[in-house]
Amino acid sequence: QVQLAESGGGLVQAGGSLRLACAASGRTFSTYGWFRQAPGKEREFVAAISWTSGATYLPNSVKGRFTISRDNVKNTVYLQMNSLAPEDTAIYYCAATNTIPALKVYSYNYWGQGTQVTVSS
């Protein structure tokens, strides 16, 4: 009933940019988020957005470089990633929850399968 599908990942040089998309279907949630997970590391919060208000939340690690946005008509959440560094290499996941705000992995009920982002030096 609820499906999240990420796209837009790939290989990019350090300093480059990627735009990830999360296509949502089934129903609308209060909050959509992006998380990332590198090998051997915990899943990390990257960004979240309120579907209704558009309010955004980003940690200092990506603030100023990443931007989260949504298109209500297309039911799609985007993550614009600029000034990418090798440390940003990870699988990026889209997630959804009715918790407001939701900045924790365990606040999210639904997850996409992820899209690989690799930043080369």
Secondary structure, 3 states (H helix, E strand, C coil): CCEEEEECCEEEECCCCEEEEEEEECCCCCEEEEEEECCCCCCEEEEEEECCCCCEECCCCCECCEEEEEECCCCEEEEEECCCCHHHCEEEEEEEECCCCCCCHHHCCEECCCEEEEEEC
